[in-house]
Amino acid sequence: MTGRTDEALGYEQARDELIEVVRRLEAGGTTLEESLALWERGEELARVCRRWLEGARARLDAALAEEGEAEEEG
């Protein structure tokens, strides 16, 4: 796991780390404490990814709304 703050993680970085967390959890062989720490990190990473995707959706919706307004005016 990286030492970066969640705010500094880009979508791809968070997604890639989340994939690694899931892989490690699925592989097993970790202690209960390690598994819980991985699960918690995975939840944090999922939240980061969700925020990025929600932001991207909002930007796309805004761009589509602007395009629609421009077509109505033109």
Buried (B, 14 or more C-beta within 10 A) or exposed (E): EEEEEEEEBEBEBBBEBBEBBBEBBEEEEEEEEEBEBBEEBBEBBBEBBEBBEEEEEEEEEEEEEEEEEEEEEE
